[in-house]
Amino acid sequence: MGKVPAILDGNLKLWESGAILLYLAEKYEKKPTLLEEEAIVTQWVFFANATLSPALFTEEKRKTEMPRLLAALNQVLQNKSFLVGNNLSAADIGVASYLYYAKILVPVNYNQYPAINSYLNSMEERPAFKNTLGKR
Ligand SMILES: N[C@@H](CCC(=O)N[C@@H](CS)C(=O)NCC(=O)O)C(=O)O
C-alpha cells in the first residue's frame, strides 16, 4: 500500500501497525493469558487506529470528536500506569504512539487532561520509546 510501518519477519510481510503490534505480542508471548484481557488489548489497538487517530489528525474531528475521546481516556487513565492490567501491552504502544505523534505533528496538547499527560510522560521515559519515537 506504500505505507509505513511494515515489517518483514522471515517470509512474512506485514503492514498496518495494529496487525504488526498484535503479531509481535503473540510471537514474543507478550499477550495477556486471559482471553478477556486479550480482547481488551485488541479493543485498544483497534481504537487507536480506527477511532483515536482520525480524531487527532482530522481538523474537523479535532474540534468535535477529540475532546470527547480525550475526556473519556483521561478518566480511564486515572491512577493507572497502563491501559490493560499492570504491565505494558500492545494497547499502550498503539494508543501512546498516536497521542505522541499528534503532540509533535498537529496543534494538540493534553494540558486539560492531566492523567493523559502523566501517562504519556511515563511512556516517553521508557528506553524503547526513546529509541524509536523519542528520536523524532
Ligand atoms: N493505519 C495505518 C496508517 C499507515 C499510514 O498512513 N502511514 C503513514 C505514515 S504514519 C504513511 O505511510 N504515509 C505515507 C503516504 O501515505 O504516502 C497504520 O496504522 O499502519
The ligand as a MOL file (V3000), in Angstrom:
LIG
                    3D

  0  0  0     0  0            999 V3000
M  V30 BEGIN CTAB
M  V30 COUNTS 20 19 0 0 0
M  V30 BEGIN ATOM
M  V30 1 N -3.4960 2.6850 9.5520 0
M  V30 2 C -2.1370 2.6220 9.0860 0
M  V30 3 C -1.6870 4.0230 8.7180 0
M  V30 4 C -0.4620 3.9720 7.8320 0
M  V30 5 C -0.0590 5.3610 7.3830 0
M  V30 6 O -0.8890 6.1830 6.9580 0
M  V30 7 N 1.2470 5.6480 7.4210 0
M  V30 8 C 1.7410 6.9480 7.0080 0
M  V30 9 C 2.8300 7.4200 7.9410 0
M  V30 10 S 2.3190 7.4480 9.5890 0
M  V30 11 C 2.3710 6.8360 5.6290 0
M  V30 12 O 2.9560 5.8160 5.2980 0
M  V30 13 N 2.2650 7.8820 4.8350 0
M  V30 14 C 2.9030 7.9340 3.5600 0
M  V30 15 C 1.9300 8.0340 2.4220 0
M  V30 16 O 0.7040 7.9660 2.6570 0
M  V30 17 O 2.3990 8.1890 1.2940 0
M  V30 18 C -1.2550 2.0140 10.1730 0
M  V30 19 O -1.5900 2.1460 11.3530 0
M  V30 20 O -0.2380 1.3840 9.8420 0
M  V30 END ATOM
M  V30 BEGIN BOND
M  V30 1 1 1 2
M  V30 2 1 2 3
M  V30 3 1 2 18
M  V30 4 1 3 4
M  V30 5 1 4 5
M  V30 6 2 5 6
M  V30 7 1 5 7
M  V30 8 1 7 8
M  V30 9 1 8 9
M  V30 10 1 8 11
M  V30 11 1 9 10
M  V30 12 2 11 12
M  V30 13 1 11 13
M  V30 14 1 13 14
M  V30 15 1 14 15
M  V30 16 2 15 16
M  V30 17 1 15 17
M  V30 18 2 18 19
M  V30 19 1 18 20
M  V30 END BOND
M  V30 END CTAB
M  END
